[in-house]
Amino acid sequence: MPKKVIWGLIASGLFLLLIIGLGLTTQIHQDETSHVLTTQKRPLIMIAGSSSRRTDFDDIVRSLNAQQRHPLITLTVTANQQLQFKEKRVENTNINDAIIVIFFENSADSAENIMTQTDGLAKAIQYLQRHQHLKTANALGYSNGGLIWSRYLAGLSTSKPLAIHDLMLIGTPFLGIDAEHPDKTLYTPLLKHKDQFKKLHAVINVAGDTGNGDDDIVPLSSVNAGGDLFMNNVTRYTAMTVNQKSISHGDLLHEAYVARLIRQNLINQ
């Protein structure tokens, strides 16, 4: 084979290797850039409402993990206010990537118990701060879970609540479930301490409406009372209503639309 042909082949091979190398470098840079853009800034802590079950957030966790796997921490507050910790780890992640579910063994529907649960939440957060180095988080409260979060952030169980950035409330009955006879037992203290909510960046308050002014349990007026607590206090307050004839309070957590709201507003924010 003539030398010119041999040197031509060598030159072509070197050029091809150069192109491949540049392509790989560009792809690695793009991957690193993408990772930076999608890295989760803070964990998501979720609390359910009355008569809650350990599986209440399973659909949401599956939906969030479908796009990006998250470590899952379940912290149980027992009936006598003791803590039980359980964790499912994911390689190359840290506390900021985590989904944290706080479950109360006693989730009876009463104002007195919601006050007790708020104290339990304060203990759970303190545990996470000490043992998981938790610094900040986004939060989700479903039904009475929204009341527990609101009481905690208003400083009604601790003078130094965790720095929550964004808070989503779903079907939270700020004035109870009787539209004609609003219950202000838990609401009045929140009004008195609503200045504490100025520390929040965003609050998304989600209601369900079957077309009859409620989600079959919680009246819209009860959910919308949250506006008087958060509007003009937080940086951004958004009220949303899921209008669907067949919707029910118990199904709100299982709506695909709600899962998308959580991903868009509480993950990577």
C-alpha positions in Angstrom: 0.0 0.0 0.0 1.5 3.4 -1.0 2.8 5.5 1.9 0.5 8.4 0.9 -2.6 6.2 1.4 -1.3 4.9 4.7 -0.6 8.4 6.0 -4.0 9.5 4.7 -5.7 6.7 6.7 -3.7 7.6 9.8 -4.7 11.2 9.5 -8.4 10.3 8.9 -8.3 8.0 12.0 -6.8 10.8 14.2 -9.4 13.3 12.9 -12.2 10.8 13.7 -10.8 10.2 17.2 -10.6 14.0 17.7 -14.3 14.4 16.7 -15.4 11.6 19.0 -13.4 13.1 21.9 -14.9 16.5 21.3 -18.4 15.0 21.2 -17.9 13.1 24.4 -16.6 16.2 26.2 -19.6 18.2 25.0 -22.0 15.5 26.2 -20.3 15.3 29.6 -20.6 19.1 29.9 -24.2 18.9 28.9 -24.9 16.2 31.5 -23.1 18.1 34.2 -25.1 21.2 33.3 -28.3 19.3 33.3 -27.5 17.8 36.7 -26.9 21.3 38.1 -30.2 22.5 36.7 -32.2 19.6 38.1 -30.5 19.1 41.5 -33.1 19.3 44.2 -32.6 22.3 46.4 -34.4 21.1 49.5 -36.3 18.0 50.7 -40.1 17.7 50.7 -41.9 16.9 54.0 -45.4 15.6 53.8 -48.1 15.2 56.5 -51.5 13.6 56.0 -54.8 14.4 57.8 -57.2 12.6 60.1 -57.5 8.8 60.0 -54.3 8.8 58.0 -52.6 5.6 56.8 -48.9 4.9 56.1 -49.8 4.4 52.5 -51.6 7.8 51.9 -48.7 9.3 50.0 -47.6 6.1 48.1 -49.2 7.3 44.8 -47.4 10.7 45.0 -44.1 9.0 45.9 -44.4 6.7 42.9 -45.2 9.6 40.6 -42.2 11.7 41.8 -39.9 8.7 41.6 -41.0 8.0 38.0 -38.9 11.0 36.8 -36.1 11.0 39.5 -35.5 8.5 42.3 -35.7 10.0 45.8 -34.5 8.6 49.1 -37.6 8.1 51.3 -37.6 8.8 55.0 -40.6 7.8 57.1 -40.7 9.3 60.6 -43.5 7.9 62.8 -44.8 9.8 65.8 -46.3 7.2 68.1 -49.3 7.6 70.2 -47.1 8.4 73.2 -45.1 11.0 71.2 -42.0 8.7 70.6 -40.3 8.7 67.2 -39.6 5.8 64.9 -37.2 6.3 61.9 -37.1 4.4 58.7 -35.2 5.2 55.5 -34.9 3.9 52.0 -31.6 5.2 50.5 -30.7 6.0 46.9 -27.1 6.0 45.8 -25.5 9.4 45.1 -28.2 11.4 46.9 -28.4 13.4 50.1 -31.0 14.9 52.5 -31.9 17.6 49.9 -33.1 14.9 47.5 -35.3 13.2 50.0 -39.0 12.8 50.4 -39.9 12.7 54.0 -43.3 11.4 55.3 -44.2 12.2 58.9 -46.9 9.8 60.1 -48.9 10.1 63.3 -50.2 6.9 64.9 -52.9 8.9 66.5 -54.6 11.0 63.8 -58.0 11.3 65.5 -60.1 14.3 64.2 -60.2 16.7 67.1 -58.8 20.2 67.8 -57.0 18.8 70.9 -55.3 16.1 68.9 -54.2 18.4 66.2 -52.5 20.5 68.9 -50.8 17.4 70.1 -49.8 16.4 66.6 -48.3 19.9 66.1 -46.1 19.2 69.2 -45.2 15.8 67.6 -44.2 17.6 64.4 -41.9 19.9 66.3 -40.2 16.8 67.9 -39.9 15.1 64.5 -38.3 18.2 62.8 -35.9 18.6 65.7 -34.9 14.9 65.3 -34.3 15.5 61.5 -32.2 18.6 62.3 -30.0 16.8 64.8 -29.6 13.4 63.0 -30.1 14.2 59.3 -28.7 17.7 59.3 -31.9 19.2 58.0 -31.6 22.9 57.3 -34.6 23.8 55.2 -37.5 22.1 53.3 -40.6 22.4 51.3 -43.8 21.2 52.9 -47.1 19.6 52.0 -50.1 19.3 54.3 -53.2 17.3 53.3 -56.5 18.0 55.1 -55.7 18.4 58.8 -52.1 18.0 58.0 -52.3 21.6 56.6 -53.5 22.8 60.0 -50.6 21.0 61.7 -48.1 22.7 59.4 -49.8 26.1 59.8 -49.7 25.8 63.6 -46.1 24.8 63.6 -45.0 27.6 61.2 -47.0 30.1 63.3 -44.8 29.2 66.2 -47.5 27.6 68.3 -45.3 24.6 69.2 -41.8 26.0 69.0 -40.3 29.5 68.9 -37.8 28.4 66.2 -39.6 26.4 63.4 -37.7 25.0 60.5 -37.2 27.4 57.6 -39.8 26.2 55.2 -39.5 27.7 51.7 -42.7 26.7 49.9 -45.8 25.2 51.4 -48.7 23.4 49.7 -52.0 22.8 51.4 -54.6 20.4 50.0 -58.1 20.4 51.3 -57.2 22.1 54.6 -60.4 22.8 56.7 -59.3 26.0 58.4 -62.8 26.6 59.6 -63.9 23.0 60.1 -66.4 21.1 57.9 -69.6 22.9 58.7 -70.0 25.9 56.4 -73.0 27.3 58.4 -71.2 27.0 61.7 -67.5 27.7 61.2 -65.2 26.4 63.9 -62.5 29.0 64.8 -60.9 27.0 67.6 -57.7 26.5 65.6 -58.2 29.4 63.2 -58.2 32.3 65.7 -54.7 31.5 67.1 -53.4 31.3 63.5 -54.8 34.8 62.8 -53.1 36.2 65.9 -49.7 34.8 64.8 -50.0 35.2 61.0 -47.1 37.6 60.9 -44.9 34.5 61.3 -45.9 33.4 57.8 -43.9 36.3 56.3 -40.9 33.9 56.5 -42.5 31.7 53.8 -41.7 32.2 50.1 -44.8 30.7 48.5 -48.1 29.1 49.6 -50.3 27.1 47.3 -53.7 26.5 48.7 -55.6 23.7 46.8 -59.3 23.0 47.2 -61.6 20.4 45.6 -65.1 21.3 44.4 -67.7 18.8 43.2 -69.8 21.7 42.0 -71.7 22.0 45.3 -69.2 24.2 47.0 -67.2 21.4 48.7 -65.1 18.3 48.0 -67.9 16.2 49.6 -66.5 16.9 53.1 -64.6 20.2 53.3 -66.4 23.4 52.2 -64.6 25.8 49.8 -65.2 28.6 52.3 -63.2 26.6 54.9 -60.2 26.1 52.6 -60.3 29.6 51.2 -60.1 31.0 54.8 -56.4 30.3 54.4 -56.2 33.4 52.2 -56.6 35.7 55.3 -53.7 34.0 56.9 -51.2 34.0 54.0 -52.3 36.6 51.4 -50.1 39.7 51.7 -47.9 37.9 54.2 -46.0 35.4 52.1 -44.1 36.4 48.9 -46.5 34.6 46.7 -49.9 33.2 47.6 -51.9 31.1 45.1 -55.3 29.6 45.5 -56.4 26.7 43.2 -59.6 24.7 42.9 -59.8 21.3 41.3 -63.3 21.3 39.8 -64.6 17.8 39.2 -68.0 16.4 39.8 -66.7 13.0 40.9 -63.9 14.4 43.1 -63.9 13.5 46.8 -61.8 14.7 49.7 -60.3 11.3 50.2 -59.2 11.1 46.6 -57.5 14.5 46.4 -54.1 12.9 47.1 -54.6 10.4 44.3 -55.4 12.9 41.5 -52.7 13.0 38.8 -53.3 16.7 38.5 -52.3 17.2 42.2 -49.2 15.1 41.7 -48.1 17.4 38.8 -48.7 20.4 41.0 -46.5 18.9 43.7 -43.7 18.2 41.2 -43.9 21.7 39.6 -44.2 23.6 42.9 -42.3 21.7 45.5 -39.6 19.7 43.7 -36.5 21.5 42.5 -37.8 24.8 43.9 
